Amino acid sequence: MDEDAFNLDIRKFLKEVGITSQREIEKVVRAGEVRGNVLKLRMTLSSETAPLNHVVEATIRLNPN
């Protein structure tokens, strides 16, 4: 395995996930589609070709007061 190419591909994937996820989150918040003042998020990373199932959860307060 070429470590440099592997790391570059991972970074490209994570950049795409990060940018597109941020846009989608901002879109629903700005559209007023969040019920209440808290946005609960869950991101699941899975693979069709490997036993990978990783879940990350977070809560974002929309009115931090």
C-alpha positions as CSV (number, residue, x, y, z in Angstrom):
1,M,0.0,0.0,0.0
2,D,1.2,3.5,-0.9
3,E,0.9,5.4,2.4
4,D,1.1,8.8,0.8
5,A,-1.7,8.1,-1.7
6,F,-3.8,6.4,1.0
7,N,-3.4,9.5,3.3
8,L,-4.2,11.8,0.4
9,D,-7.4,9.9,-0.5
10,I,-8.5,9.9,3.2
11,R,-7.9,13.7,3.5
12,K,-9.9,14.3,0.2
13,F,-12.8,12.2,1.6
14,L,-12.8,13.9,4.9
15,K,-12.7,17.3,3.3
16,E,-15.7,16.5,1.1
17,V,-17.6,15.1,4.1
18,G,-16.8,18.1,6.3
19,I,-17.6,20.8,3.7
20,T,-20.8,19.2,2.5
21,S,-22.0,18.4,6.0
22,Q,-21.4,21.9,7.1
23,R,-23.5,23.2,4.2
24,E,-26.3,20.9,4.9
25,I,-26.4,21.8,8.6
26,E,-26.3,25.5,7.8
27,K,-29.1,25.1,5.3
28,V,-31.6,23.5,7.7
29,V,-30.7,26.0,10.5
30,R,-31.1,29.0,8.3
31,A,-34.3,27.7,6.8
32,G,-35.7,27.5,10.4
33,E,-36.3,23.7,10.1
34,V,-34.9,22.8,13.5
35,R,-37.4,22.2,16.2
36,G,-36.4,24.0,19.4
37,N,-33.0,25.5,20.1
38,V,-30.9,22.4,19.9
39,L,-29.7,20.5,16.8
40,K,-28.9,16.9,17.6
41,L,-26.6,15.3,15.0
42,R,-25.5,11.8,14.2
43,M,-22.9,10.9,11.6
44,T,-22.5,7.3,10.6
45,L,-19.4,6.1,8.7
46,S,-19.8,2.7,7.1
47,S,-18.3,0.7,4.3
48,E,-19.7,-1.7,1.7
49,T,-16.3,-3.6,1.6
50,A,-15.1,-3.6,5.2
51,P,-16.5,-4.2,8.7
52,L,-16.7,-0.5,9.4
53,N,-19.5,1.2,11.4
54,H,-18.5,4.3,13.3
55,V,-21.0,6.7,14.8
56,V,-20.3,10.2,16.0
57,E,-23.0,12.2,17.8
58,A,-23.1,15.9,18.8
59,T,-25.4,18.5,20.0
60,I,-25.3,22.1,18.7
61,R,-27.0,24.8,20.7
62,L,-28.5,27.4,18.4
63,N,-29.1,29.9,21.1
64,P,-26.1,29.6,23.5
65,N,-27.6,32.0,26.1
